[in-house]
């Protein structure tokens, strides 16, 4: 009853099967049940002696029948199926892979329900199943994957905007945290950090009275979120001193040139002399005085008065609230009374009475520098960790310039960038010994972060966490780095950064994805543009959730990376409906088209598409109008030039 036909040709993994004349219908009636007959996308069992090979139907065609005697017109042609071998049944279990090929003449059969379930049962006996959805073609068939097979791997989630990509990401980790969130061992040894570029996974605070508040992906008792902002008040990431002091991070933050500025930054941050000075008030006052003293006593004509004043202004900016008003008065005093005698080639200080103190008067210059700064109150205990680093860089720069060890024109631009970008850095980072990942799930939202910091923060976090795991973390610890909208940080092409910085950024993440498995570190990346992401990263992924993709370059990138994606699944990528995806990888035996199960509304990501017609209905159908959106206020008279909206 279940026989379909026989093999008529074998070309490697591709097999031709001639269908029996009686099996050309769409369905079969078997024991009172209607069974779906063989069709494209279905499975066949090829019987070769005691071996049972499993193949998937990729296509079908009509071929001229072999023989001379024709009984009727329908006997003149044969229906021929093109079948790709995907695995075999061994010891009662389906195994993916081709170990042997069928012979011409071998019989082919439809799968029984038990055999169909075998192919779609992916969870090993020692793994824990998690339900993600249902087969698109068989809605009664649940799709379950093993926890180890999915999460102890690198995962890629790709799809155009609106295809359900973010929903799938939320669903995967909701199932994990819902199943293990109450386990004390899981809370102690498992960490998931989600880099959220668009704020889709942070909790909504718009719930009204009596309404349940939204907690995206997981409940708040196992979730920690950082909502960063460089424009206003927001959370700050606590990072240890060693991570903040990494010279490479500051080279990236400040766009340091490779030949001159990068070595200078490395020297400033690795010099422990400056670290000791900025943590002690008396030492800091003395070292500032010594730099000014050296500049005034110098006969170098390239040192200008503005440089000395600018040095003190930079110090004042670094100290922020740590210095008294006496420092401002001292800066104004030098600006007004410190002069350079071009003929004598020396400095002199002229007080309000006209009395001059020349640079060769050592006692007078000592009083002007050491004596004045000793009386100025500087409290280094109030210095922020970022301000300390900035202060060390400024001290190193002016010390090098006044000694003649550095060219001001070459290194000077980095000090200006440091001044401009320090406020943004201080708003998102802080030096702290508090754990960065205190709970199993940590969401870091970069929605309010400017472009300069959006690429640096993920690199800083991932590099710090990966280094920690390499150096001293237990192998029992699990770390999963999830990057949503990954093309923002893993792109191969960027016109806004230097080649050296781009190479370092990609090499860092490529090392994590190539070597992280050995240290219990795994990555999940979600992106609209797989073509933009490094091919090395795409090729190292183990499991793929492929939503609708319409761009040819993106489809080709997936085709090159996913070697075990069959043609039917591949060709369905541009026409997948929202919420459906092709699941392929080591967690499944064969590629599947899966409809992802719905999440509870309170756990859904904040990425719903705006329904325009609901807001554009006449007022008599939707109630009285509310206040206008803050980003747009209509003009009463659009033709009145005096009232530009």
DRENMIDO-534128 format. One record per residue (C-alpha): x, y, z. Coordinates in steps of 0.001 Angstrom, whole numbers, plus 500000, padded with zeros to 6 digits. Each point is the difference from the previous one (the first is absolute). Layout:
<nodes>
XYZ
...
</nodes>
This chain:
<nodes>
500000500000500000
502804502437500849
502167499135496991
500567503022497746
502273498693497274
503585498986499315
503402501562499440
500900500465496323
503176502115500320
502581500933502649
502180503108499597
501838500369503310
497549501293502619
497410500680497312
497752497051499174
497345499619497277
496873498056500989
497300498824497562
496568500153501628
497580497134499619
496954500785497905
497644499390502904
501779502535502221
499551503111497884
497136501372502091
500348502716502623
498683497858502892
499621496369501027
497167498423501970
501483497674502625
497925498344502744
497419502721499881
502556502832500168
501005502397497246
503806500022499544
501975502525498006
501718498390497057
503541500682498838
500639503620498951
502787502561499788
501305500732503499
498927496603501334
502116497039501081
500534496515498586
501526496836501389
502308498149497610
500400496349500926
503421498539499184
500184496523501442
500003500411503770
500797503722499757
497332502683499979
501107503265498395
498015503212500373
499706502539497184
498201503285499453
498109500725496789
501493503069498301
498025499869496743
498020497935497561
499689499715496228
498439498000497214
502198497649497941
499263497692497061
499184496500501156
502334497132499159
498452497238497936
498082499399496719
496556498827500993
497678502834500974
496600499205501448
498815503622500266
501216503595499730
500829500174503703
502433497097499602
502139501934497539
501631502130502737
501453499426503441
499965502317502988
503599500341501188
501029501467503349
503329501663500787
500962498953503525
502928501216502129
501280497571502607
500074501524503476
500672497074502333
499156496474501042
498198498102502732
502441498209502289
499208498180503255
496492501393499888
501183503634499757
500393502376497123
503611501040499293
500876502894497725
502657499421497354
500632497750497010
501889496816500804
498867497914497039
498080500480496760
497027498052498663
500075497723496979
497929500266496859
496863497962500543
499770500573503764
496451500558501183
498812503322501449
497264500417502590
498025502721501718
500856500527503651
497766498695502712
498935502381502756
502575498462502344
502776500428497420
498928503593499318
500190500717503732
503447498391500129
501336502427497396
498538502977501867
501135498878503444
503303501790500557
500455499865503755
502416497377501267
499197497902503036
502373501938502251
498789503470498906
497069502134501137
497432500938497306
498751503548499482
496962500611497788
500474502819497494
497107499581497561
498299497717497523
500705498741496509
498510502324497422
498851497048497866
498818497847502939
498515502279502642
499440497085502352
503720499223500100
501819501923502734
503606501021499426
502163499369503019
503754500564500230
502472498899502624
501288502590502453
503612498860499599
499762499723496213
498667503567499645
501576502070502768
503422498329500082
500486501299496464
500249503197497987
496621501058498624
499084502255497084
496554501595499615
499567501784496675
497066501689498318
498715503245498546
498344502528502242
496487498894500915
500670496303499344
499898498952503675
503745499898500658
499885501846503355
496981497959501058
501892496770499361
502965501225502026
497708500877502900
498218496652499735
503217497966500113
501330501636503144
496587500238501654
499700496219499768
503488499528501442
499456502382502921
496467498787500695
501255496423500274
503153500626502038
499383503397501623
498978498530503333
503106497795500244
502590501289502470
502819498332498044
498857501730496811
499848503375501741
503498499490501329
501763498697496885
498081501241496937
500127503490498518
498384501398496870
500902503552498949
497907501576497244
501366502993498077
496850501878498962
500612502771497464
496370501136499685
498590499555503502
497689497150498945
500688497778503025
499793502477502891
496917499998502174
497195502372499137
498895502401502739
496748501109498336
497671497605501803
496982501729501517
498538499466503483
499143496370500569
501708498864496768
502863497508500090
503309501621499139
501974498621497076
503174498065500717
501428499051496614
501356496430499684
500125499231503750
498758501138503400
501814502764501830
501343497729502739
502373498376497477
500490503025497748
502213503073500302
499859502812497458
502238502976499285
498398502795497977
502975502053498843
499866503552498700
502608502518498882
497415502769499748
498651500063503531
499732498035503209
500156496258499627
501542496888501490
503751499478500051
501816496739499397
502179498950502948
503342498800498667
503141499150501942
502986502269499860
502024497626497816
497329499994497281
499614503785499988
503775500524499839
500453497859496899
501992502240497589
498359498421496961
496556501140501122
501198503582500385
501725499842496637
496635499113498510
498059502542502049
502310502815498936
500687498926496401
503710499853500755
502385499746497061
502011496802499901
503518501458499742
500006502870502517
496870500370502116
499427496313500783
503518499484501488
499554503193502025
496728498756501510
501537496621500836
502902501728501747
497686502288501991
497681497233501213
502745497513500838
502100502529501911
499284499277503673
501728503238501017
497001502042498850
497606497566501661
501631500708503366
499867503759499466
496310500278499142
498903498070503084
501821502220502523
499094503683500375
503446501174501179
501831498066497299
497665501293497307
500544503638501013
503771499492499982
500104498299496596
497830502752498445
502334502600501517
503081498147498725
498652499950496409
499256503755500098
503367500655501669
501779498101497215
498127501907497300
500805503422501514
503647499149500604
500350498673496447
501589502158497315
498056498230497241
498477502722497843
497277497644498702
498328499930503420
497324502662500023
498170501566502906
496763498580498693
501419496488500366
500668500476503708
496566501504500550
498415497326497869
501723497322502073
498478501400503187
496592500298498352
500180496354498959
500905499091503586
497057502061501241
497660498226497596
501274496578501102
499648500860503684
496422501203499524
498595500395503538
503218498829501640
501737503423499843
499130503225501799
499502503448498478
503606500800500916
501118498024496956
497854502185497726
501554503109501522
503483498584499475
499214499286496321
498684503550499498
503067501426501761
502451498181497695
497969500902496945
500240503689500888
503500500321501485
502231497289498507
502019501239496989
502826498900497746
502972502291499268
500860499205496392
503405501729499998
501196498548503283
498222496723499146
498650499469503471
496746500228501926
499092502557502618
497071500636502301
498898503621500445
497688500771502886
497481502828500143
502632502380501406
502346499348497100
502464497849501938
501497497292497827
501170496528500895
502158498474497264
500364496316499308
503623499984501205
498771501048503483
499599496516501369
498529501035503338
497480502287498352
498918497357497488
499734497427502798
497629502311501848
498008500556496796
499589496268499352
500530497748503022
499036502646502517
496766501036498274
498837496450499179
500697498771503545
497379502444501244
497369498819497506
497658497329501322
499741496938497691
497978497016501204
500902496971497878
497509497825501908
497234501691497992
501571499074496671
498027497620497808
501900497015498576
499603501338496459
501266503430501130
503063498342501511
500835498367496690
499461503254498133
502211501815502521
502794497466499512
499872500494496224
500072503801500339
502940499914502442
501954497669497713
499344502204496966
501099503318501504
502917498409501811
501243498594496661
499415503276498154
501735502223502578
502930497579500105
500195500026496218
499291496282499713
496815500367497938
498794502050497073
496962502030500971
498558500041496478
500084496201499752
498512499099503384
498037503168500826
496805499015498104
499500497013502269
499808502262503062
497234502027498355
498055496866499147
500507498796503555
498465503222501303
497009499757497645
499239496322500545
500657499676503730
496472501124500993
498462497263497819
502370497373501357
499231500997503601
496258499690499345
500219496339498977
503001498559501881
501213499995503573
502885498332501796
498461497627502511
500561496575501544
496288499188499794
499206497034497711
499039500989496488
497711496960499658
498338499561503396
497075497913498671
499563497260497385
498729502473497376
501528503447499476
498685502351497308
502149502975498968
498004502521497979
501988502297497676
496995501826498591
501009503329501577
503724499670499251
501694502071497301
501744498468496982
503489500394501444
499140497765502955
497664497476498361
502861497931498581
502381500459502898
497721498906502842
499185496522498587
503677499439499245
501015501131503493
497407497787501709
500592496883497910
503764500247500172
499920500464503776
497624497061500579
501904497724497639
503356500826501588
498539499243503426
498835496590498818
503359499214498417
502063500970503019
498235498693503062
496425498931499450
498865496454500653
499102497834497046
496660499374501718
499031503614499453
497872500759496943
500132503361498205
497882500780496960
500584503318498230
496914501013498029
500375502854497492
496819501297498435
500366502007496775
503491498514499758
500833501758496715
500613503133502121
503074498457501602
500998497027497810
499918501731496623
502934499498497646
499561503440498412
500009503325501830
500991503398498648
499993501591503467
502943498101501441
503610499282499177
501127496684498593
502023499235503140
496973500492502261
497726497959497703
502526497151499922
500303500004503783
496215500039500452
499423497073497642
502971498001501280
498689500290503551
496570498591499168
501442497426497619
502215498713502798
496989499725502311
497968498060497463
502914497732499003
501495499306503437
497252500896502468
498542496474500123
503095498815501887
499299502470502807
496217499697500185
499357503158497946
497437499920497186
498503502646497736
496551500619498568
499807502601497260
496864501420498411
500146502175496911
498048501281497023
503068499883497761
502038496772500228
501937501170496928
501491502889502005
501314497745502751
503445498438499841
499978496714498086
502207498461502682
497347500660502627
497123498755497839
501841496790499125
500689499141503661
496331499967501036
498512496645500949
496259500715499887
498056502301497701
496525501526500285
499385501420496548
497017502313499620
498931501731496809
502944501312497956
499422501772496675
503373501526499183
502024497786497658
503279500776501755
498553498963503362
498596496789498532
503348499188498394
501806500627503304
497703497491501697
500415497513497144
503794500088500325
499917499590503776
497294497363500512
501278496960498143
497202497664501155
497080502239498900
497970498145497370
498797501673496833
496328500087500959
500714501779503287
502459502320498318
497572501035497279
497270500676502580
501989502748501760
498617502958497978
496355498954500515
499912498946503657
497093501567501911
500588502068503123
500719497754502972
501220497068497928
503645499067499555
502230497278498647
501691498236502915
503216498292499000
503150498927501785
501442497520502455
496925500143502255
497795498504497249
500556496987497787
498430501620496934
499070503590499056
496480500916501079
497566502812499306
498705500886503448
497188502246501194
501310501493503241
497548499663502889
498581503236501431
501474501585503114
497878501290502880
499293503666499264
501976501269503008
503198498318498733
499843501230496395
502711502366498708
499175503668499486
500046499919496219
496374500038498950
499291501663496663
497942503167500320
496430499498498742
499399503213498127
496300499535499275
499210499713503721
501385503487500524
498567501482496798
496363499043500559
497480502852500304
499652501288503525
496395498838500239
501267496409499580
502937500084502383
498977502495502685
501302503480500724
503481500834498702
502907499823502395
502913502428500279
502169500367496897
503230498089499723
502862502006501568
502125499772496843
497391501751497865
497795502995500749
497785501198497152
500045503645498943
496681501830500105
500902501827496799
502550498077497909
500277502914497586
501004502454502726
503783500378499809
500154501441503505
498849496693501513
502225497291498644
498892496633501468
</nodes>
